[in-house]
């Protein structure tokens, strides 16, 4: 390994100029020049958060005939996807709309933003992303903001004998302008600005800055220009770790809660220096509301707060001011973001003393995901070949765990002909006869509590981890190992509070197991009947016959070139594979033709993969036509002749090459499917 030269490394990777750019300081006039060139640097906290989210762009897509925006910010580009949130884009749109309205000053800036949802539904992830996002944004040119500090080379008594006194609440420098001249100043600086952000100055500086400003005005007999000689404007970098512009409050034991944690407290050591406990220089403006000024304050499990804290919240949201001990109302500019779970929110609704808080709260639901492909993304972040290179994760392992979690969250369909598993597939974009986008939209509407109950992603992540630890020596993690882990953990699950709920979860697990059984059989069948073009040919032939049958036309025989009736025996050989009875064949055929017609109107071309049932029927038909070339039941016998073994090896290699299996799980899959066929299940499959 070559020797690392730290000096060369730093020269190549670190620029001092970047540091000085981020730590810019200047006079009030220089700051005014920056404001004139780019008034956006004076934005309030809500405007800054909204602009930060929008800066990452968005993608528009349609789901159940509804236009949905996916904001790329929620892919968590700042932390390389660590906290990325999937599957709840409609709810995230409501969140962004809250910031959009607040940024425009339409009233929501005077509300507490409350994220509400079950445990493990990404409330904390969203909060963390917004905090990290605004912190990172403040370090960019687009998100730059500024504050000021007082300085006096003479170590003036005004600054308590210090040479520098930073603005304790990181105030906006323009708030130093006298109230009497603000209107004329704003008229002047905003003159001619038709588009974009206009400079606005609201409220006044904190008590400490107000005291120092007043003392210097007194010293210079009201000459405000001379006061500015003691003001140094500087770049403000928000930082949660440094407690600058980002605050976090977590409720503790009720007996130990103290509102000074929110609004600051007297610094008793400085009382002797200043002679009074009501001197603002002897006050620590270090409560969460104080330090979060210009940024965001997060309340973890907000509704567990003591009532006294909630009163502080009311003033902070509606009046945008706080009441530090011994001082008058102090203006703040910050986003108040709280999150809470379902039981706590129900307590809020039933408590008549909390009516004022309910009235000042905007609730955004953050439910569990109910779309399978989005749920899978959560687990793929942590369980993938890159992070776990030494253990292969068999195909469908994560998908089956996600399937079970979503089944526990779905409400029972009100339509008797629809199972929960079919509902899950409809939500995931699959088609079923008799169901279109409008029907799926209706299914979602009627299920009011869907996504607010069920198994949390955390439970799945924990059990996947356990299964990896227990079965790591095998070299491959398969769905059966995960199913066993999921089931054994249910006995000790802290959130299962009734035997009925436990039975329901086990029933959903049995449904997921059956789905895996069908899926793995399907994989083996595909590996045997692997020819894609053969399925397409079979599909085209079936569609031609169905069209002729439904429209009472003849079909031309491609060999004899004669017009003949539709081949009933051929059509039934496919339909019977998916248990369509004779009495339902006409309905099924009409549904297929109507679906093809509807696609044609939209300018789309029919593909057999669009219809899950037809796709399955075609594969099963092709499998039946070809399976005699390999006797599946011989796989589990101890004696396999050379020719059969060669065919088994071909199927295994196809599973590995085309379906993501490894040698271990391909062998397991073939043995499992062979055992099913050995039991005489081939007729049902």
C-alpha positions in Angstrom: 0.0 0.0 0.0 1.4 3.4 -1.0 2.1 6.0 1.6 -0.5 8.7 2.0 0.8 12.3 1.8 -1.7 14.3 3.9 -0.6 17.6 2.5 -1.1 16.5 -1.1 -4.3 14.8 -0.2 -5.7 18.1 1.4 -4.4 20.2 -1.6 -6.3 17.9 -4.0 -9.5 17.6 -2.0 -9.9 20.6 0.2 -10.1 24.3 -0.8 -9.5 27.0 1.7 -11.5 29.4 -0.6 -14.6 27.3 0.0 -14.3 27.8 3.7 -13.8 31.5 3.4 -16.8 31.7 1.0 -19.0 30.0 3.6 -17.7 32.2 6.4 -18.2 35.5 4.6 -18.3 38.7 6.8 -19.0 42.2 5.8 -20.5 45.6 6.6 -24.2 46.3 6.7 -23.9 48.2 3.4 -22.1 45.2 1.8 -25.0 43.0 3.0 -27.5 45.5 1.5 -25.7 45.2 -1.8 -26.1 41.4 -1.6 -29.8 41.8 -0.8 -30.3 44.2 -3.8 -28.6 41.7 -6.1 -30.5 38.7 -4.7 -33.5 39.5 -2.4 -34.0 35.7 -1.8 -31.4 35.8 0.9 -34.0 37.5 3.1 -36.6 34.7 2.8 -38.4 33.4 5.9 -38.0 29.8 7.1 -41.1 28.5 5.3 -40.0 30.0 2.0 -36.5 28.6 2.4 -37.8 25.0 3.1 -40.2 25.1 0.2 -37.5 26.4 -2.2 -35.1 23.7 -0.9 -37.6 20.9 -1.7 -38.3 22.3 -5.1 -34.6 22.7 -5.9 -34.3 19.0 -6.4 -37.1 18.8 -9.0 -40.0 16.5 -9.4 -41.5 13.9 -11.7 -45.1 13.7 -12.8 -46.9 10.4 -13.2 -50.5 9.1 -13.2 -51.9 6.7 -10.7 -55.5 5.6 -10.8 -56.3 8.5 -13.2 -54.8 11.0 -10.7 -51.8 13.2 -11.5 -49.2 12.6 -8.8 -45.9 14.5 -8.3 -42.9 12.6 -7.0 -40.6 15.2 -5.4 -37.0 14.0 -5.8 -36.0 15.5 -2.5 -37.8 12.6 -0.8 -35.3 10.2 -2.5 -32.9 11.7 0.0 -30.1 12.7 -2.4 -28.2 14.4 0.5 -27.6 11.2 2.4 -27.5 8.9 -0.7 -30.9 7.6 -0.1 -30.5 6.6 3.6 -33.9 8.1 4.6 -35.6 7.9 1.2 -39.4 7.6 1.5 -41.4 5.5 -1.0 -45.0 4.8 -1.8 -46.7 7.8 -0.1 -46.3 10.4 -2.8 -49.9 11.7 -2.5 -49.3 12.4 1.2 -45.9 14.0 0.5 -47.7 16.3 -2.0 -49.9 17.5 0.8 -46.8 18.2 2.9 -45.2 20.2 0.1 -48.5 22.1 -0.5 -48.4 23.1 3.2 -45.0 24.7 2.7 -46.1 26.2 -0.6 -49.1 27.9 1.1 -47.0 29.0 4.1 -44.3 30.4 1.8 -46.9 32.5 0.1 -48.2 33.7 3.5 -51.7 32.2 3.1 -52.0 31.3 6.8 -50.4 27.9 7.2 -47.2 29.6 8.4 -49.2 30.2 11.6 -49.8 26.5 12.1 -48.0 23.6 13.7 -47.2 20.9 11.1 -48.1 17.5 12.6 -47.0 14.3 10.9 -49.4 11.6 12.0 -49.2 7.9 11.4 -48.5 4.4 12.9 -45.1 3.5 14.4 -42.4 3.0 11.7 -44.2 4.8 9.0 -41.3 7.2 8.1 -42.4 10.2 10.2 -39.0 10.6 11.7 -37.3 9.9 8.3 -39.3 12.8 6.8 -38.4 15.1 9.7 -34.7 14.1 9.5 -34.7 14.7 5.7 -36.1 18.2 6.1 -33.6 19.1 8.8 -30.7 17.7 6.9 -32.0 19.3 3.7 -32.3 22.8 5.1 -28.8 22.4 6.8 -27.2 21.5 3.5 -29.2 24.1 1.6 -27.8 26.9 3.9 -24.3 25.9 2.7 -25.2 26.5 -1.0 -25.3 29.8 -2.8 -29.0 29.3 -3.6 -29.8 28.8 0.1 -27.5 31.4 1.6 -28.7 33.4 4.6 -27.1 35.9 6.9 -27.1 37.1 10.5 -24.9 39.6 12.4 -22.8 40.1 15.5 -21.9 43.1 17.6 -18.3 44.1 18.0 -16.5 46.8 19.9 -12.7 47.1 19.9 -12.8 49.0 23.2 -14.4 46.0 25.1 -17.4 48.2 25.8 -19.5 47.7 28.9 -22.5 47.5 26.4 -21.2 44.1 25.3 -20.4 43.1 28.9 -16.7 43.7 28.6 -16.5 41.5 25.5 -15.2 42.5 22.1 -17.8 40.4 20.2 -21.4 39.6 21.1 -23.1 37.3 18.4 -26.9 37.8 17.9 -28.1 35.0 20.2 -31.1 34.1 18.0 -29.2 34.5 14.7 -31.5 37.4 13.7 -31.9 38.8 10.1 -29.7 41.9 9.8 -32.5 44.0 8.2 -34.5 43.8 11.5 -32.0 46.4 12.8 -33.6 49.0 10.6 -35.7 51.4 12.7 -39.4 50.7 12.4 -40.1 54.3 11.4 -38.1 54.0 8.1 -39.0 50.4 7.1 -41.9 51.3 4.8 -39.8 53.8 2.8 -36.9 51.4 2.7 -39.0 48.5 1.4 -40.6 50.7 -1.2 -37.2 51.7 -2.4 -35.5 48.3 -2.4 -38.5 46.6 -4.0 -39.0 49.3 -6.6 -39.4 47.8 -10.1 -39.4 44.2 -8.9 -42.3 42.6 -10.7 -41.2 38.9 -10.6 -39.4 36.9 -8.0 -39.0 37.5 -4.3 -39.6 40.8 -2.6 -37.8 41.9 0.5 -40.0 42.0 3.6 -39.1 42.9 7.1 -41.3 41.6 9.9 -41.0 41.8 13.6 -38.1 43.0 15.7 -34.8 41.6 17.1 -34.6 39.5 20.3 -34.3 41.3 23.7 -30.5 41.1 23.9 -30.0 42.7 20.4 -32.7 45.2 21.2 -31.0 46.2 24.4 -27.6 46.6 22.7 -29.1 48.5 19.8 -30.8 50.9 22.3 -27.6 51.3 24.3 -25.5 52.2 21.3 -28.3 54.6 20.0 -28.2 56.3 23.4 -24.4 56.5 23.3 -24.4 58.1 19.9 -27.5 60.3 20.6 -29.6 58.5 18.1 -27.1 58.4 15.2 -28.0 55.1 13.7 -25.2 55.3 11.2 -22.6 55.2 14.0 -24.4 52.2 15.5 -23.7 50.3 12.3 -20.0 50.7 12.9 -20.5 48.0 15.6 -22.5 45.6 13.4 -20.7 42.9 11.4 -22.9 40.8 9.1 -21.9 37.2 8.5 -23.0 34.1 6.7 -25.3 31.8 8.7 -24.7 28.1 8.4 -27.6 26.1 9.9 -26.4 23.1 11.9 -28.3 20.7 14.1 -25.1 19.5 15.9 -24.0 23.1 16.6 -27.6 24.0 17.5 -27.8 26.8 15.0 -31.2 27.2 13.3 -32.2 23.6 13.9 -33.7 22.4 17.2 -35.1 19.1 18.4 -37.2 18.6 21.5 -38.0 15.2 23.0 -40.4 14.9 25.9 -38.9 13.5 29.1 -40.4 12.4 32.4 -43.3 14.8 33.2 -41.8 15.8 36.6 -38.6 16.9 34.9 -40.1 18.9 32.1 -39.4 22.6 32.2 -40.5 25.2 29.7 -37.1 26.9 29.9 -35.9 24.1 27.7 -38.0 25.7 25.0 -37.6 29.4 25.6 -34.2 29.8 27.5 -33.3 30.5 31.0 -31.4 33.1 33.2 -27.7 32.7 33.3 -27.2 33.1 37.1 -23.4 33.5 36.9 -23.9 36.7 34.8 -26.4 38.3 37.2 -23.5 39.6 39.4 -21.9 41.1 36.3 -25.0 42.9 35.0 -26.6 43.5 38.3 -30.1 42.3 37.4 -31.8 39.0 36.3 -33.9 41.1 33.9 -30.9 42.2 31.9 -31.2 40.3 28.5 -27.4 40.0 28.4 -27.7 37.8 31.5 -30.1 35.5 29.8 -29.3 32.3 27.8 -31.3 32.3 24.6 -30.6 28.7 24.2 -34.1 27.0 24.4 -35.1 25.0 21.4 -37.3 27.8 20.1 -34.5 30.3 20.4 -31.8 28.3 18.7 -34.2 27.2 15.9 -34.9 30.7 14.9 -34.5 31.1 11.0 -34.8 27.4 10.6 -36.9 24.5 12.0 -37.7 23.0 15.3 -38.8 19.3 15.6 -41.0 18.0 18.4 -40.6 14.2 18.7 -43.8 12.6 19.9 -45.3 16.0 20.2 -48.5 15.1 21.9 -46.7 13.6 24.9 -45.7 17.1 25.9 -46.8 18.5 29.2 -49.8 21.0 28.9 -47.6 23.9 29.9 -45.4 23.2 26.8 -48.4 23.1 24.6 -49.3 26.7 25.6 -45.8 27.8 24.4 -46.5 25.9 21.1 -49.8 27.8 20.6 -48.1 31.2 20.9 -45.1 30.1 18.8 -47.4 29.0 16.0 -50.2 31.5 15.9 -48.4 34.6 17.1 -45.0 33.5 15.8 -43.5 34.7 19.1 -42.4 33.1 22.4 -42.3 34.4 26.0 -38.9 34.0 27.6 -38.9 34.3 31.4 -38.7 37.9 32.5 -39.0 39.3 29.0 -41.6 40.5 26.6 -42.9 38.5 23.6 -40.0 37.7 21.3 -40.6 37.2 17.6 -39.5 34.0 15.9 -39.2 32.8 12.3 -39.2 29.0 12.2 -41.1 26.0 11.0 -42.6 24.0 13.9 -42.7 20.4 12.9 -44.1 17.7 15.2 -45.0 14.0 14.8 -47.1 11.7 16.7 -48.6 8.2 16.6 -52.2 7.0 16.4 -53.1 6.5 20.1 -51.6 9.9 21.1 -53.6 11.6 18.4 -56.8 10.0 19.5 -56.2 11.3 23.0 -55.8 14.8 21.5 -59.1 14.5 19.7 -61.0 13.4 22.8 -59.4 16.1 25.1 -61.6 19.2 25.0 -58.8 21.2 26.7 -56.7 20.7 23.6 -59.2 22.3 21.3 -57.0 25.4 20.7 -54.1 23.2 19.7 -56.2 21.1 17.3 -57.4 24.4 15.7 -53.8 25.5 15.1 -52.5 22.2 13.7 -52.3 21.0 10.2 -52.2 17.2 10.2 -50.5 15.3 7.4 -51.0 11.5 7.4 -48.0 9.4 6.9 -49.5 5.9 6.5 -47.8 2.6 5.9 -47.2 1.7 2.2 -49.9 -0.4 0.5 -48.1 -0.8 -2.8 -45.9 -3.9 -3.0 -43.1 -2.6 -5.4 -42.7 0.5 -3.1 -42.5 -1.5 0.1 -39.8 -3.7 -1.5 -37.7 -0.6 -2.1 -37.5 0.0 1.7 -35.8 -3.4 2.3 -33.6 -3.4 -0.8 -31.8 -0.3 0.6 -30.3 -2.5 3.4 -30.6 -6.0 2.1 -28.7 -6.2 -1.3 -25.7 -7.8 -2.8 -23.6 -4.6 -2.3 -24.2 -4.5 1.5 -24.3 -8.3 2.0 -21.9 -9.7 -0.5 -21.2 -12.9 1.3 -24.8 -14.2 1.4 -27.0 -14.6 -1.7 -30.7 -13.5 -1.2 -32.9 -15.8 -3.2 -35.4 -14.4 -5.6 -38.8 -13.3 -4.1 -37.4 -13.4 -0.5 -37.8 -9.7 0.2 -40.9 -9.5 -2.0 -42.6 -12.2 0.0 -41.8 -10.5 3.3 -43.1 -7.3 1.9 -46.2 -9.1 0.6 -47.1 -10.3 4.1 -46.5 -6.9 5.6 -48.9 -5.3 3.1 -51.5 -8.0 3.6 -51.6 -7.1 7.3 -52.3 -3.5 6.4 -55.1 -4.0 3.9 -58.7 -3.9 4.8 -60.9 -6.8 3.8 -62.4 -6.0 0.3 -66.1 -5.4 0.4 -66.6 -7.2 -2.9 -67.0 -10.9 -2.3 -65.3 -12.0 -5.5 -62.0 -10.2 -4.5 -59.4 -11.7 -2.2 -56.9 -9.6 -0.2 -54.1 -10.9 -2.3 -55.9 -9.9 -5.5 -56.5 -6.5 -4.0 -52.7 -6.2 -3.2 -52.0 -7.0 -6.9 -54.5 -4.5 -8.1 -52.9 -1.8 -6.0 -49.5 -2.9 -7.5 -50.7 -2.1 -11.0 -51.7 -5.6 -12.1 -55.0 -6.1 -14.0 -57.9 -8.4 -13.1 -61.0 -9.1 -15.2 -63.8 -6.7 -14.2 -61.5 -4.2 -12.6 -60.2 -1.0 -14.1 -58.5 2.1 -12.7 -61.8 3.5 -11.5 -62.6 0.3 -9.5 -59.2 0.4 -7.9 -59.7 4.1 -7.0 -63.0 3.2 -5.4 -61.4 0.3 -3.5 -58.9 2.8 -2.0 -61.6 5.3 -1.1 -63.8 2.8 0.7 -60.8 1.6 2.9 -60.6 4.6 5.3 -58.2 3.0 7.8 -55.9 1.3 5.3 -52.3 1.9 6.0 -52.8 3.1 9.5 -52.7 -0.4 11.0 -50.7 -3.6 10.4 -47.1 -4.7 10.6 -44.4 -2.1 10.6 -41.4 -2.1 8.2 -39.2 -2.2 11.3 -40.4 -5.6 12.2 -39.7 -6.9 8.7 -36.2 -5.4 8.8 -35.5 -7.0 12.2 -36.6 -10.4 11.1 -34.7 -10.2 7.8 -31.6 -9.4 9.9 -32.3 -12.3 12.3 -32.8 -14.7 9.4 -29.4 -13.6 7.9 -27.6 -14.2 11.1 -29.2 -17.6 11.8 -28.7 -18.9 8.2 -25.6 -17.1 7.1 -23.6 -20.3 7.2 -25.8 -21.7 4.4 -24.7 -19.0 2.0 -28.2 -18.3 0.7 -31.3 -16.8 2.4 -34.6 -18.1 1.0 -38.2 -17.1 1.7 -38.9 -20.2 3.9 -36.2 -19.1 6.3 -37.7 -15.6 6.4 -41.3 -17.0 6.8 -40.2 -19.1 9.8 -38.5 -16.0 11.4 -41.5 -13.8 10.8 -43.9 -16.3 12.4 -41.7 -17.2 15.4 -41.3 -13.5 16.2 -45.1 -12.9 16.3 -45.4 -14.6 19.8 -43.3 -11.8 21.3 -44.4 -8.9 19.2 -45.1 -5.9 21.5 -47.8 -4.4 19.4 -50.0 -7.5 19.1 -52.6 -7.1 21.8 -55.2 -9.8 21.0 -55.3 -13.5 20.0 -57.6 -12.4 17.1 -54.9 -10.1 15.7 -52.3 -12.8 16.1 -54.5 -15.3 14.2 -55.1 -12.7 11.5 -51.4 -12.1 11.0 -50.7 -15.9 10.8 -53.5 -16.3 8.3 -51.9 -13.6 6.1 -48.6 -15.3 6.5 -50.2 -18.6 5.2 -51.5 -16.6 2.2 -48.0 -15.2 1.5 -46.6 -18.7 1.7 -49.1 -20.0 -0.8 -48.2 -17.0 -3.1 -44.6 -18.0 -2.9 -45.4 -21.6 -3.7 -47.2 -20.4 -6.8 -44.4 -18.1 -7.7 -41.6 -20.6 -7.4 -43.6 -23.1 -9.4 -44.0 -20.4 -12.0 -40.3 -19.8 -12.1 -39.5 -23.5 -12.6 -42.2 -23.7 -15.3 -40.7 -20.7 -17.0 -37.3 -22.3 -16.9 -38.7 -25.4 -18.6 -40.8 -23.5 -21.1 -38.4 -20.7 -21.5 -39.1 -19.7 -25.1 -40.5 -16.1 -25.0 -41.3 -16.2 -28.7 -43.3 -19.4 -28.3 -45.5 -17.7 -25.7 -46.0 -14.7 -28.0 -47.0 -17.0 -30.9 -49.3 -18.9 -28.6 -50.9 -15.6 -27.4 -51.3 -14.3 -31.0 -53.0 -17.6 -32.0 -55.3 -17.4 -29.0 -56.3 -13.8 -29.6 -57.0 -14.5 -33.2 -59.3 -17.3 -32.3 -61.0 -15.3 -29.5 -61.6 -12.4 -31.9 -63.1 -14.8 -34.5 -65.3 -16.4 -31.8 -66.6 -13.2 -30.2 -67.3 -11.5 -33.6 -68.7 -14.6 -35.1 -66.2 -14.6 -37.9 -64.1 -17.3 -39.6 -60.3 -17.6 -39.2 -57.9 -18.4 -41.9 -55.9 -21.6 -41.4 -52.3 -20.5 -42.1 -51.4 -24.0 -43.4 -54.4 -24.8 -45.6 -55.3 -21.1 -46.2 -59.0 -22.1 -45.7 -61.5 -20.1 -43.6 -62.5 -22.1 -40.5 -64.4 -21.7 -37.3 -62.5 -20.6 -34.2 -60.7 -23.6 -32.6 -62.8 -24.2 -29.5 -60.6 -27.1 -28.2 -57.5 -24.9 -28.5 -59.1 -22.0 -26.6 -60.4 -24.2 -23.8 -57.0 -25.9 -23.4 -55.6 -22.5 -22.4 -58.6 -21.2 -20.4 -58.9 -24.4 -18.3 -55.3 -23.8 -17.0 -56.7 -20.9 -14.9 -59.9 -22.6 -13.9 -62.3 -20.8 -16.2 -65.5 -22.9 -16.4 -67.4 -23.6 -19.5 -70.2 -21.3 -18.3 -67.7 -18.3 -17.9 -65.7 -18.8 -21.1 -67.8 -16.2 -23.1 -67.4 -13.6 -20.4 -63.6 -14.1 -20.2 -63.2 -13.9 -23.9 -65.3 -10.7 -24.1 -63.3 -9.2 -21.3 -60.1 -9.8 -23.2 -61.4 -8.3 -26.4 -62.8 -5.2 -24.5 -59.5 -4.7 -22.8 -57.6 -4.9 -26.1 -60.2 -2.4 -27.6 -59.8 0.0 -24.6 -56.0 -0.1 -25.1 -56.3 0.6 -28.8 -58.4 3.7 -28.1 -55.6 5.0 -25.9 -53.1 4.2 -28.6 -51.5 1.3 -26.7 -50.7 -2.2 -28.0 -51.8 -5.3 -26.1 -49.1 -7.4 -24.5 -49.9 -10.7 -22.8 -47.9 -9.6 -19.8 -50.5 -6.9 -19.1 -53.1 -9.5 -18.2 -51.8 -11.6 -15.3 -54.3 -14.4 -15.7 -53.9 -14.8 -19.4 -50.1 -14.6 -19.0 -50.3 -17.4 -16.4 -52.5 -19.5 -18.6 -50.2 -19.2 -21.6 -47.2 -20.2 -19.6 -49.0 -23.2 -18.1 -50.1 -24.3 -21.5 -46.6 -24.1 -22.9 -45.2 -25.8 -19.8 -47.7 -28.7 -20.3 -46.7 -29.0 -23.9 -43.0 -29.2 -23.0 -42.8 -30.7 -19.6 -42.8 -34.3 -20.8 -39.2 -33.7 -22.0 -38.2 -33.6 -18.3 -39.8 -35.7 -15.6 -39.9 -33.3 -12.6 -40.8 -36.0 -10.2 -37.5 -37.8 -10.9 -35.6 -34.8 -9.4 -36.3 -35.9 -5.8 -35.5 -39.6 -6.5 -32.0 -40.8 -5.5 -31.3 -42.3 -8.9 -31.4 -40.0 -11.9 -30.2 -41.2 -15.3 -27.6 -39.2 -17.1 -30.0 -37.8 -19.8 -32.5 -36.6 -17.1 -29.7 -35.1 -15.1 -28.5 -33.1 -18.1 -32.0 -31.7 -18.6 -32.2 -30.8 -14.9 -28.9 -29.0 -15.1 -30.2 -27.0 -18.1 -33.3 -26.0 -16.1 -31.1 -25.1 -13.1 -28.8 -23.0 -15.3 -31.8 -21.2 -16.7 -33.0 -20.4 -13.2 -29.6 -19.0 -12.4 -29.1 -17.0 -15.6 -32.7 -15.7 -16.2 -34.3 -15.6 -12.7 -31.5 -14.6 -10.3 -31.1 -17.9 -8.5 -27.8 -19.3 -7.2 -26.7 -22.9 -7.2 -28.1 -23.4 -3.7 -31.5 -21.8 -4.1 -32.0 -23.2 -7.6 -31.5 -26.7 -6.3 -33.9 -25.9 -3.4 -36.5 -24.5 -5.8 -36.3 -27.6 -8.1 -36.6 -30.0 -5.1 -39.5 -28.0 -3.6 -41.5 -27.9 -6.9 -40.7 -31.5 -7.6 -42.1 -32.5 -4.2 -45.3 -30.7 -5.1 -45.6 -32.5 -8.4 -44.8 -35.8 -6.7 -47.8 -35.2 -4.5 -50.0 -35.1 -7.6 -50.4 -31.4 -7.6 -49.6 -31.0 -11.3 -53.2 -31.1 -12.3 -54.0 -28.0 -10.1 -50.9 -26.1 -11.2 
